[in-house]
Amino acid sequence: MAKLLVIDDDRTIRETLELAFMRQNHTVSSAETAAKGLELWKIEQPDVVLLDLMLPDGDGIEILTEAKSTGLKGHVILITGHQDLDRAISAMKAGAFDYIHKPLNIDELEITVSRALAELENKLKLALVADLAAERTDEKIVGQSPAIIEIHKKIGMASRGQANILITGESGTGKELVARAIHKHSAPNAPFIPVNCSAFVPTLLESELFGHEKGAFTGANESKPGRFELAGEGTLFLDEIGDLELALQVKLLRVLQENSFERVGGNRSLPFNARVIAATHQNLEEMVRAGDFRNDLYFRLKVIEIDLPPLRDRPEDIEPLVEALLVRVNRKLRRSVNQVALKTLTAMKEYQWPGNVRELENRLTAGVMLSSGEMLNMELPIPTSSASPNPEQSEPLNRSLKAVEKAQIEKILKATGGSLGETCGILGIARPTLRRKMIEYNLSTD
């Protein structure tokens, strides 16, 4: 439901438009003069204004100019006679969304209003994306190891142009963080649009990427822009690209080749001007050999490749990472746990971190939540070794690991008041995994 304002001195037109759009569950206000229209505009803050070009006390272009200069929002659709075409074009230059001719065609007007509302929704989504990106500006790539220094150099080189980039590395190594850093240094004022290819079933992912037109499929009650469209001239980040099914790989390849696409159910070609940064934890070369990933798409994406090292290969980065992550965790939880016990820091450097930086942040979050003072004391699983344990040692080792895991889950469940969602977020695991662990360890939310 949207807010509409009709400014027209013709009573019949006002009543016709009120009735037509109220039937669509929109809220409609109306005014017969420019003065009253501007007053209602300020009070109601409509999404769309239907403005007559000729009013008894004012000119439509002057009203539009005044509204824009005073910061009034809303898309303006001019209502004009055929003889006013030149002036209608001038109004478009002044900031009108579109114009329609008298006598009014209600069906045409409804389509124009729908387009205006859809564009407003797009702008809102882009603003939300920008807000999210602003919240992440404190997230930096932290480290002093040679591997991280090399990553910084590659980010700088990749930021010079608009070539497609493939970021590889284990889960939790910071692939999206690197993508955001490249975007920040190459197109900071344009949108950064992320999409996780593993988070959608194939049919939904196609609609999410390409968008769809009204009636394209069951449930498509209105047109919706896709991520290709929302990315504009910014960056489209395709996370877990290795999970993209072959049929969608073909369609993505065509978009990259032709720099254009069509919405699902549409036939209008739309431009695609964004840079693509793809990321995966999988070995795409092996997938190409196995026939699970297209060779031509692989090379289209891999113009520049950045491979992120696992955390276990750069233990010298543990301490600066802990320091940086604690600042963020403390701010998020409104705590002041600023020191780390020496034995905890030593254990962190010896631990293998299979979940990489993401696991480190999750464990720090849990540790801060459960800490009673300013010193962080936390247990970690026994460091794993590349050598296989002998049969006599393996069972006690498994029991020890399970005991630590059980205690950790039990503490976090207690700290969150039994909230499964919060516990999953802190541990970095899915809800089904948590439920399975709770059954295994006989834990409850009570």
C-alpha positions in Angstrom: 0.0 0.0 0.0 1.4 3.4 -1.0 0.5 7.1 -0.5 -0.7 9.0 -3.5 -1.5 12.7 -3.9 -3.7 14.1 -6.8 -3.4 17.8 -7.6 -5.9 18.7 -10.3 -8.5 21.4 -10.5 -10.9 19.1 -12.4 -13.2 17.5 -9.8 -14.1 14.6 -12.0 -10.5 13.7 -12.6 -9.8 13.9 -8.8 -12.7 11.6 -7.9 -11.9 9.1 -10.7 -8.3 8.8 -9.6 -9.2 8.5 -5.9 -11.6 5.7 -6.7 -9.3 3.8 -9.0 -6.3 3.8 -6.7 -8.2 3.3 -3.4 -9.5 0.1 -5.0 -5.8 -1.0 -5.2 -5.6 -0.4 -1.4 -3.5 2.8 -1.8 -4.1 5.9 0.4 -5.2 8.8 -1.8 -5.3 12.5 -0.9 -6.4 15.3 -3.4 -6.2 19.0 -3.8 -7.7 21.4 -6.4 -5.1 24.1 -6.1 -1.3 24.4 -6.1 -1.2 26.0 -2.7 -3.3 23.3 -1.1 -1.4 20.6 -3.0 2.0 21.8 -1.7 0.6 22.0 1.8 -0.7 18.4 1.6 2.6 17.3 0.0 4.5 18.5 3.1 2.0 16.9 5.5 1.3 13.6 3.8 4.7 12.9 2.3 3.3 10.9 -0.6 5.2 8.3 -2.6 3.7 9.4 -5.9 2.2 12.8 -6.9 -0.2 13.1 -9.9 0.2 16.7 -10.8 -1.8 18.7 -13.4 0.4 20.9 -15.5 -2.1 23.8 -15.5 -3.7 24.9 -12.3 -5.7 28.1 -11.5 -3.1 29.4 -9.1 0.1 28.0 -10.4 2.2 26.3 -13.0 2.9 22.5 -12.6 6.6 23.0 -13.5 7.0 25.8 -10.9 5.3 23.6 -8.3 7.6 20.7 -9.1 10.7 22.9 -8.9 9.6 24.4 -5.6 8.9 20.9 -4.1 12.2 19.6 -5.2 14.1 22.7 -3.9 12.5 22.3 -0.5 13.4 18.6 -0.2 9.9 17.2 -0.7 10.1 13.5 -1.8 8.0 11.4 -4.1 7.8 10.6 -7.8 5.9 13.2 -9.8 3.7 12.2 -12.8 2.5 15.2 -14.9 -1.0 15.2 -16.3 -1.0 17.2 -19.5 -2.9 18.0 -22.6 -1.4 17.1 -26.0 -0.8 20.8 -26.8 1.5 21.0 -23.7 4.0 18.4 -24.9 7.0 20.8 -25.0 6.3 22.0 -21.5 5.8 18.4 -20.3 9.3 17.6 -21.6 10.6 20.6 -19.7 9.0 19.2 -16.6 10.7 15.9 -17.1 14.0 17.8 -17.1 12.9 19.5 -13.9 12.6 16.1 -12.2 9.3 14.6 -13.1 9.1 10.8 -13.3 6.8 10.6 -16.3 3.8 12.4 -17.9 0.5 11.2 -19.3 -2.0 12.9 -21.7 -5.6 13.8 -21.3 -8.0 12.3 -21.7 -6.7 9.9 -19.1 -6.3 6.2 -19.8 -6.7 4.7 -16.3 -5.0 1.4 -17.2 -2.0 3.3 -18.6 -1.9 5.5 -15.5 -1.9 2.5 -13.2 1.1 1.0 -15.0 3.0 4.3 -14.8 2.2 4.5 -11.0 3.4 0.9 -10.6 6.6 1.7 -12.3 7.2 4.7 -10.1 6.5 2.7 -7.0 8.9 0.0 -8.2 11.6 2.5 -8.7 11.1 3.9 -5.2 11.4 0.4 -3.8 14.7 0.0 -5.7 16.1 3.2 -4.3 15.0 2.1 -0.8 16.8 -1.3 -1.3 19.9 0.5 -2.5 19.8 2.8 0.5 19.6 -0.2 2.8 22.6 -1.8 1.1 24.5 1.4 1.5 23.6 1.5 5.2 24.8 -2.1 5.6 28.0 -1.2 3.9 28.5 1.8 6.2 28.1 -0.5 9.2 30.9 -2.6 7.9 33.4 0.2 7.3 35.3 -0.7 10.5 35.9 -4.2 9.2 39.5 -4.3 7.9 41.8 -6.9 6.7 44.0 -7.4 9.7 47.4 -9.0 9.7 51.2 -8.6 9.4 52.2 -11.9 7.8 53.8 -11.9 4.3 50.6 -13.6 2.9 48.4 -10.8 4.1 50.8 -8.1 2.9 50.6 -9.8 -0.5 46.8 -9.7 -0.4 46.8 -6.0 0.3 49.0 -5.5 -2.8 46.6 -7.6 -5.0 43.6 -5.6 -3.7 45.4 -2.4 -4.7 46.1 -3.7 -8.2 42.6 -5.1 -8.7 41.1 -1.8 -7.7 42.7 0.0 -10.7 40.2 -1.4 -13.3 36.9 -3.1 -13.7 38.1 -6.6 -14.5 36.1 -9.6 -13.1 37.7 -11.2 -10.0 37.7 -14.7 -8.5 38.4 -14.9 -4.8 39.2 -18.4 -3.5 39.9 -19.7 -0.1 38.5 -21.9 2.7 35.2 -20.9 4.4 35.7 -18.1 6.9 38.9 -16.7 5.5 37.3 -13.3 4.6 36.4 -13.5 1.0 33.6 -11.0 1.2 35.8 -8.7 3.2 38.3 -8.7 0.4 35.5 -8.1 -2.2 34.3 -5.1 -0.2 37.8 -3.7 0.1 38.2 -3.8 -3.7 34.8 -2.2 -4.1 35.6 0.5 -1.6 38.8 1.4 -3.5 37.3 1.3 -7.0 33.6 2.3 -6.9 32.9 3.6 -3.3 29.9 5.6 -4.3 28.2 2.8 -6.3 26.2 -0.1 -4.8 27.8 -3.3 -3.5 25.3 -6.0 -4.0 26.1 -9.4 -2.5 24.2 -12.7 -3.2 25.0 -16.1 -1.8 24.5 -18.6 -4.6 24.1 -21.5 -2.1 21.3 -19.8 -0.2 18.6 -20.2 -2.9 17.1 -23.1 -4.8 17.9 -22.7 -8.5 14.5 -21.4 -9.6 14.5 -18.7 -6.8 18.1 -17.8 -7.5 17.3 -17.0 -11.2 14.6 -14.6 -10.1 16.9 -13.2 -7.4 19.6 -12.5 -10.0 17.6 -11.5 -13.0 14.4 -10.1 -11.4 11.0 -10.9 -12.8 8.0 -9.3 -14.4 4.5 -9.4 -12.9 2.8 -12.7 -13.7 6.1 -14.4 -14.7 5.3 -17.3 -12.4 2.8 -18.3 -9.7 3.1 -15.7 -6.8 4.8 -13.0 -9.0 2.1 -10.5 -8.1 4.3 -7.5 -9.0 7.5 -6.8 -11.0 10.7 -7.0 -9.0 14.2 -5.9 -10.0 17.0 -8.5 -9.6 20.6 -8.2 -8.2 21.9 -7.5 -11.7 19.7 -4.5 -11.9 20.3 -3.3 -8.4 24.1 -3.4 -8.8 24.0 -0.6 -11.3 27.5 0.5 -12.1 28.8 -0.9 -8.8 29.9 -4.4 -7.8 27.9 -7.6 -7.9 29.4 -10.1 -5.4 28.6 -13.7 -6.2 29.5 -15.7 -3.1 29.8 -19.5 -3.4 29.8 -19.4 -7.2 30.7 -23.1 -7.2 27.1 -24.0 -6.1 25.6 -22.4 -9.2 23.9 -25.1 -11.3 24.9 -25.6 -14.9 21.8 -24.0 -16.4 22.3 -20.8 -14.5 26.0 -20.9 -15.4 25.0 -20.6 -19.0 22.8 -17.6 -18.3 25.4 -15.9 -16.2 28.0 -16.4 -19.0 25.6 -14.8 -21.5 25.2 -11.8 -19.2 28.9 -11.4 -18.9 29.4 -11.7 -22.7 26.6 -9.4 -23.8 26.5 -7.0 -20.8 22.8 -7.2 -20.8 20.0 -9.4 -19.5 16.2 -9.8 -19.4 14.0 -10.2 -16.3 12.3 -13.6 -15.9 9.1 -13.4 -17.9 10.2 -10.2 -19.7 11.4 -9.4 -23.2 13.1 -6.0 -22.6 16.9 -6.0 -22.7 18.4 -4.3 -19.7 22.0 -3.1 -19.5 24.4 -4.8 -17.1 27.3 -2.4 -16.2 28.5 -3.8 -12.8 31.8 -5.5 -12.1 31.5 -9.1 -11.0 33.5 -10.4 -8.1 32.9 -14.1 -7.5 34.1 -16.2 -4.5 34.2 -19.9 -3.6 35.7 -22.3 -1.2 35.6 -25.1 -3.8 38.3 -26.0 -6.3 36.8 -24.8 -9.6 39.5 -26.3 -11.7 38.6 -29.8 -10.4 34.9 -29.0 -11.0 35.7 -28.0 -14.6 37.5 -31.3 -15.2 34.6 -33.2 -13.6 32.1 -31.3 -15.8 30.4 -29.5 -12.9 31.5 -26.0 -13.8 31.8 -24.4 -17.3 35.3 -23.9 -18.5 34.4 -20.7 -20.4 32.6 -19.2 -17.3 35.6 -20.1 -15.1 37.9 -18.1 -17.3 35.4 -15.2 -17.7 35.4 -14.9 -13.9 39.1 -15.5 -13.3 40.5 -12.5 -15.0 42.2 -11.7 -11.7 42.5 -14.4 -9.0 43.1 -13.8 -5.3 43.6 -16.8 -3.1 43.2 -16.3 0.6 45.4 -18.3 3.0 43.9 -20.2 5.9 44.4 -18.8 9.4 46.5 -21.8 10.5 49.1 -20.8 7.9 49.6 -17.4 9.5 49.8 -17.7 13.3 51.6 -14.4 13.5 48.3 -12.7 12.6 46.4 -14.3 15.6 47.3 -11.6 18.1 46.5 -8.5 15.9 43.3 -10.2 14.8 42.2 -10.9 18.4 42.8 -7.3 19.3 40.8 -5.9 16.3 38.0 -8.4 16.7 37.6 -7.8 20.4 37.0 -4.1 19.7 34.1 -5.0 17.4 32.7 -7.7 19.7 32.8 -5.5 22.8 31.0 -2.7 20.9 28.4 -5.1 19.7 27.8 -6.7 23.1 28.4 -3.5 25.0 31.1 -5.1 27.1 34.7 -4.1 28.0 36.6 -7.4 27.9 39.9 -5.9 26.7 42.5 -8.3 27.9 43.3 -11.9 27.0 44.9 -14.4 29.4 48.3 -15.6 28.3 47.3 -19.2 28.3 44.2 -18.4 26.1 46.4 -16.5 23.6 48.9 -19.3 23.5 46.1 -21.9 22.9 44.8 -19.7 20.1 48.1 -19.7 18.4 48.4 -23.5 18.6 44.8 -24.2 17.6 44.3 -25.0 13.9 41.2 -22.9 13.3 39.3 -25.0 10.8 36.7 -22.3 10.5 39.3 -19.6 10.1 38.7 -16.0 11.0 34.9 -16.5 11.2 35.4 -19.2 13.9 37.9 -16.9 15.7 35.3 -14.1 15.9 32.5 -16.5 16.9 34.6 -18.0 19.7 35.6 -14.5 20.9 32.0 -13.5 20.9 31.1 -16.5 23.1 34.1 -15.8 25.4 33.1 -12.2 25.9 29.5 -13.1 26.6 30.5 -15.6 29.2 33.3 -13.6 30.8 32.6 -12.1 34.2 35.4 -9.5 34.2 37.7 -7.7 31.8 40.0 -10.7 31.2 39.2 -13.2 28.5 39.7 -16.8 29.7 38.4 -19.4 27.3 39.0 -23.0 26.5 39.7 -24.2 23.0 39.6 -27.8 21.6 42.9 -29.7 21.9 45.1 -28.6 19.0 44.8 -31.1 16.1 47.9 -32.7 14.7 48.6 -33.7 11.1 49.9 -37.0 12.4 47.2 -39.7 12.9 46.7 -40.6 16.6 47.3 -44.2 17.5 44.2 -46.3 18.4 44.9 -46.1 22.1 44.8 -42.3 22.0 42.0 -41.6 19.6 39.1 -42.5 21.9 40.2 -40.3 24.8 40.9 -37.5 22.4 37.4 -37.6 20.9 35.9 -37.7 24.4 37.9 -34.7 25.4 36.9 -32.7 22.3 33.2 -33.7 22.8 33.4 -32.6 26.5 34.7 -29.1 25.5 32.1 -28.8 22.8 29.3 -29.8 25.1 30.4 -27.4 27.8 30.7 -24.5 25.2 27.2 -25.1 23.9 25.7 -25.5 27.4 27.3 -22.2 28.5 26.1 -20.2 25.5 22.5 -21.6 25.7 22.5 -20.5 29.3 23.9 -17.0 28.5 21.3 -16.5 25.7 18.4 -17.7 27.8 17.9 -20.7 25.7 17.7 -18.8 22.4 18.6 -21.2 19.6 18.9 -18.4 17.0 21.4 -16.4 19.1 23.3 -19.6 20.1 23.6 -20.6 16.4 24.9 -17.1 15.5 27.6 -17.1 18.2 28.7 -20.6 17.4 28.5 -20.1 13.6 26.5 -23.3 13.0 23.1 -24.0 11.5 20.0 -24.6 13.6 19.7 -28.3 12.6 23.3 -28.9 13.6 22.7 -27.3 17.0 19.6 -29.4 17.5 21.6 -32.6 16.6 24.3 -31.6 19.1 21.7 -30.9 21.8 20.2 -34.4 21.4 23.7 -36.0 21.3 24.7 -34.2 24.6 21.3 -34.4 26.2 21.0 -30.6 26.4 17.8 -28.5 26.7 16.9 -24.9 26.6 15.5 -25.0 30.2 
